[in-house]
Amino acid sequence: MIETLIFLPIALAVLILIVRNNTLNIVVTTVYAAVLLTVSIMLYLTPASFTPYFRCDDLNILFLLVLAAVFFGVAVFIIDFLRKNEAPAKSQALFTANLLVFIASMTGVILSTHLALLWVFVEATTLSSAYLIFFSHSDASLEATWKYLFICSIGIAIAFVGIIFLSMGLGNSDSLFFDDLYAGASSINPFWLKLAFPFMLAGFGTKVGFAPMHAWLPDAHSESPSPVSALLSGTLLNAALLGIMRVNKIMTLAGMKWYAENLLLIIGFISIFISAVYIISIKNYKRMLAYSSIENMGIIAICLGVGGAGFFAAMLHLAAHSFTKAAFFLTSGNILHRFKSKNIEDVRGLLKADPTTGWLWMICFAGIVGIPPFPIFLSEFLVARTMIGAGMIVPLVLFLFLLTINMAGIGKAVLRMSFGERVEDADTHRAGVLSYLPQFAFIALLLAMGVTLPQFVQTIIQKAAALL
């Protein structure tokens, strides 16, 4: 089953590049999204492996299911997106082919059992997603693409240096399989391990969007087409974060838990601080959502740094952020379609101009800032309670203060856009039903998680947290 997820999208990408037909692009994207979701559910029910290098386990199945669910929703949205897009057939074929390779690359990151192979797939996500960011062929998108390639390439090179340092500390063993690294963690040279972890944290953290390595993210997210932004925020950041989690477990088994936790706490607080500084005075609503992604990745880093019940909070927050931010970015695409501007000041009376988009915008805001009953409230409450139990009162106060600033900044923008006088020259053409359906599905899933947290979801998150 795993081989299907690795090789099928590549084969389909080749077919798309040869045929160059927009109808085929839509059909292939939708069908493969359904295949990915179906196979992911099958792997959850019956875990499998493909060669020693790819395996589904209790940790990565959560990431795979989130990837599959988000991509399925985005694929439904893309149907209308590709139908209405006026780009040449070659550009649309390149877009669809790169999209499929991008999904395959993230799947490879998630299912890899070998550190070096994971690194290769992380680099593949950069190369395959570059054209997706550049799809509009504007000067701003070109600048964002080059910045993305340059910064992420430096980041992945830094991660590679960390892998070299780790290899130097292995002694007689030369295996970079995670199982071997976990089994032999206590025998890894502490000096090289302490040196390797910051490099890998900074390197993979560049793709996660941790500050201060985040400079690519606001430009890439804001200049990408909205479905691409949804995938970058809802799935790519998770895939890179998994690499950090894998390495963090090596640190824990090697008796350096305190060292790794402190670094994660530092980078987490820096991330939510940077996002607060920019969000409070942001002018571009897509950039606002990008900085919100930086904030939420910082929250997950803090959850990991706190440890204990924070691991469960991290996994819950990861899934909740993915679905919420995907819905938020897709809704931003509908706003852009109607108002032809990314500036907050140019969007007024959204609830009057397009009530469906307006209410989705408001609900997504409630979800991303953690207003009950959305699950982000549960994850933030859980990590706050864990911090109290650990006596981390000063960090807790800082944590809540920064969350409040971010909430105020996003809330100010969302409310200004939603209310006020309707802009008369806004495009009155409504988006198709497929441009709304994925957001409603994501919100329904989030409410189910927040109100009841179904037992099977709770079990998936608990098993994933147990492996951290």
N, C-alpha and C positions, 0 to 999 in steps of 0.2 A: 504493500500500500504506500509506503513511504517513497518508493521509487517513482510512483505516479506523480507525487507532489513535486519532485525534483526535476524530472525529465519532461513531463507532459507540457507544462507551460512554455518550456524552451522550444519544443517541437511546434507548438501552436504559434509561437512568436515568429518562427521561420515561415510558417504557412501564411501568416498575415502579411509579412513583408513581401512575399511573392505575389499574392493575389491583389492586395491593396484595394479592398472593397469595404465600404463603411458598414454595410449590413453585416458582413462577416465579422468585422471588428466587434460589433455589439453582441452578436450571437456567441462568439468565442469567449468574450469577457464574462458574459452572464453564465454560460455553461460551465466555464472553469471555476467561477466563484461557487457554483452549486457543488461541483466535484470536490473542491477544497473543503467546503463545509461538511459534506457527507463523509469524506475520508477522515476528517478530523474527529468527527463524532465516533466513527468506527474505531479509530485509534484510542479514543478515550475508553470505549467499551472493551477493546481487546488490544492492549499495547503491543507494539511490534518493533522490529529493528530491520535495517537494511545495511548489510555489510557491518563491520565493527564501527563504522564512522557515523552512522545515523541511528538514533534510537529515540523512542518516545518514553518519557518517564513521568513521575508524578509532578515534577516541577515544570517541565516544558509543555506539558499538555495544556496547562492554563494559557500559556502564551499562544499556543497554536489555535486553541478554540477562539480566543479573542481576535487573533489575526483573521481567522476564517469568517467569523461573524461580522466584523467590521468591513472586510473586503466584500462580503456578499451584499451588505447594505450599500456600499459605495458603488458596486457594480450595477445595482438597480438604478441608482442616481445617474450613473454614466450613460444609461440608455438615452435619456433626454439630452444629456450634455453632448453626446456625439451626434445625435440627430440634428441638433440646432447649430452645431459648430460649423463655421464656414471655412475652416482650414483646408488646404489641398489634401488630396487623397494620400499623398506620400507622408505628409505631416501626421495625419490621423493614424496611418499604419505604424509609423514610428512611435507614436504615443502609445498605442495599444500594445505593441510588441515590447516596448520598454516597461510598460506596466506589468505585463505578465512575468518578465524576467525579474523585475523588482520584487514581486510577490514570491517567486521561486527563491530569490536570494535571501529574503527574510525567513522563509521556511527553512532554508539551509542553516542559517544562524541558529534558529530555535532548536533544530533537531541534531545539531552537531554534537558528537561525543568527544571531540578532539579540539584542544585550544587553538592550534594553528589553523585548523580547518574553519573554525568559527571566525577567526581573524580574516581569512580569505573571503568568506561570505559577507562579512561586514563591509569589506572593501567593495565587493560586488554590488551591494545595495547603493553605495555612493555612485558608481558608474552608471548603473541602470536607472537611477532616479534623476540624474542630471537633466536629461532631455525633458522629463516630465515637468520640471521647474521652468524650463526654457520654452515651454509649449506655445506661449502667447507671442514669442519672438519680439518682445518689446525691449527697449534699452534697459529698463529696470529689471526685467526677468533675466537678461543676459548678465547683468552685474551680479544679481543674486546667485545665478548658476556658477559663475566663476568663484565667487566668494565661498559658496558651498563646497565646490571641488577643492579649492585651495586649503581651506581651514580643516575640512574633514580628512583630507589626505595627510596633512600634518598630524592630525590627531591619531589616525590609524598607524602612522609611522612611529609615533610615540608609544602606542600600544605594542608595536612590534619590538621596540627596544625593551619594554617591560617583559615580553615573552623571552627575549634573549637572556635577560638577567635571571629570570626564573629558571631557564634551562641551565645556566651556569651554577645554580644552587642545587641542582638535582643529584650531583655526584655521579655515581655509577649508573644511575637510571637515566634514560634519555626519552622516556615515554611522556607525551603530553596529552594522553587520554585522561579525561577527568577522573575516571575511576582509579587509575594508577596514581594520579596526583593526590586524590583524597586518601588513598591507602598509605601512601608514603609521605604525607604532609609533615609528620613529626620529624622526618629525617632530612627535610630540605634545609639547606644552610640558612639560618635566620637572617644573616646580613643581606644575602641576595634576595631573599623573599621580601624583606622590609624595603629594599630598593625597588623591587619589581612592582609591588602593589601600587604605589603612587603613579608610576608610569602607566600602568594599565587602567587605573581609575581615571587619569586625565585623558588617556587615549580613547578608550571606549566612551568615557564621559563626554567627549566632544560630540559624538553622535547622539548621545542621550540628550544633549542640550544643557548640561550642567554649566553654570557660571563659574569661572570667567571664560570658559571655552565656547560660549553660546553664540558668538557674533554672527554665525551663518544663519541661525534658526529664524530670527524675525524676518529677514529678507526672503529666505526661501519659502516660508509659510505664507507670507503676504503676497508674493508674486506668483505662486503656483496656482493653477486652477483649483477651485474649491475641493473637488474630490481627491486631488493629489494632496492638498493640505491636510485633509481628513486622514489619509493614510500615513503621511509623514508624522503627524502628531499622535494618531491613535495606534499605530503599529510599529513604525520604524524605531521610535524612541524606546519602546518596550524590548525590541529585539536586541538593541545595543546594551540595554540595562541588564538583560539576562547574562551577558558576558561578565559584567561586573559582579553579579550575584554568584556566578560559578567560581570566580577567583576569590571572592569574599569568603566562600566556604573553605577554601584551602587555607586562608588565614586563620579561620576559626579552629580548624583541625590541627593547625600547626602551633596553637597556643598563643596566637597574636590577635585574638579577638578585639582586645582593647584598642590596639593600634589601628585596625581597620575601622572600628566603630567611630573612633574620634575623627578620622579623615572623612568618613561619610557624613558625620554630623556637621563638620566644618563646611564641606562642599554643599550640603543641603541648605544650611542657613545662608550661605553666600548666594545661592540660587534664588531663594525666595526674597532675599533682600534686594537683589538686582531687579527682579520682576516687579517688586513693589515700587521701586524708584521710577521705573518707566511707565508702569500701568497707570499710576495716579495722574499723569498728565499726557496720556497717549492721544494721538489725533487720528490714527488709522485703526479701524475696528479689526481688521485681519491681523495686524501686528499686535493688537491687544490680546487676541486669542493665542498668538505665538508666545508672548511673554507669560500668559497663563499656563502654557505647557511647561515652560521653564520652572514656574512656581511649583507645579504639581510633580515634576520630576524631583525637585528639591524636597518636597514633602515625603516622597517615597524614600529618598536617601536618608532623611531623618528617621523615618520608620525603621529602616534597616540598621541605622546607627544606634537606635534605642534598644533594639533586640527584644527578646521575649515575645509578648503579645504584639509588639511592633511588626513582627514578620507577617502575622496574619493581616494586620492593618495595611502593610505594604502591598500584599497581593490583592486585597479587596480594593484598595485605592487605585492600583494599576488597572484593574478591569473596569472600574467605574469611570476613571478618567478617559480611558479609550473610547467607551461608548458615548460619554457626554461630549467629549471634544469632537468626535466624528460628527455627531448631530449638530454641534455648534458651527463647525466649519461648513458643512453642507448647507445649513441655513444661511450662513454668510454669503454663500454663492447665490442663493435666491435674492438676497438683498442687493448684491452687486448687479444681478441681472435686471432688477427693477430700477435702481437709482443710478446705475452707471458710475458709481464712485465708491472708493474705499474710505473716504473721509467721514468721520463721525458727524461733522458739522453739516454735511450735505444730505444726511438722512434724518428726516423728521416725519412724525405722524405715521410710523410704520404700522401701528395697530389699525389705523383708519385706511391706509393705502392697501394693505394686504393683511387682513386679520390672522390668517393662518400662519404666515411667516412671522408676524408680530408676536403671536402667542408662543410659537416655537422658540423664538429668540428669548423671550422672558423665561420660559421653562428651562431652557438650556442654561441660562444665567443662574437660576435657582439650583440646578444640578451641579454646576461647576464650583460654586462657592459653598456648597455643603449645607443647603437649607433642608431640614427634614421634610419628607422622608427619604430623600435621595441618599444613596449609599456613601457618598463622600463624607457626609456628616458622620456616619458610623466609623469610618476609618480614622477621621481626624479626632473624634471623641475617644476612640480606643488608644491612639498613640498618646493623646494628652493624659489619659488616665494612667498609662504605662509610665510616662515621665513623672507623674506625681508619685507613683509607687517607688520609683528609683531615686526620688529626692532631687530631681532635676527641675527645681522651681524656677530659677533664673532663665534657663533655656525655654521652659514652658511659657513664661511671660513674653519672652521675645518672639516665640513661635506664634502665639495668639495675636500679638500686636501686628506682626507682619501679615498674617492672614487677614486681619481686619482691614489693613491698608489695601491689600489686593482686592478684597471684596468691595471696598468703597470705590476704588478706581473702576472696576468692571461695572459695578452697579450704576455709577454716574453715567457712563457711556451708554449702557443698555437702556436706561430710563430716558435719556435725552433722545435717543433714536426712536424709541417706541411711542412716546407721547408727543404732544405739540401739534402744530398745524400741519395738515397734509401737504406735501410738496406737489403742486399741481402739474409740474412738467415731468414728473416721474413716469416711467413706462407703465402703462396700465395693463399690459399683457401679462396674464398670470402664467406662472410656470406650470408644467404638466404635473399630474398627480404623482408620477414617479419621482419628482423632485421634492416631494413632501413625505412620501411613504416611509423611506428609511429612517428619517428622524423620529417619526411616531413609533416605529418599531423599537428603536434604541431607547426611547424614553419609557416605553412600556416595560422593556427589559430592566431598566434602571429602577423603576418603581417597584417591580417585583422583587428585585434584590434588596431595596431599601425597606420595604414593608414587611416582607416575610423571610427573605434570604433562604430560598428553597434548599432543602437538605442536600441535594446533589451539588449545588453551587457551593454550599458551605463545605462539603467534603472535598471538592476540588481545591478550594483555597486552603483548607487545613493541611491537606497532603503536600501541597506546594510549599507552604510555610514550614512544614516539618523538615524539608530538605535544604533549608537555607542555613 
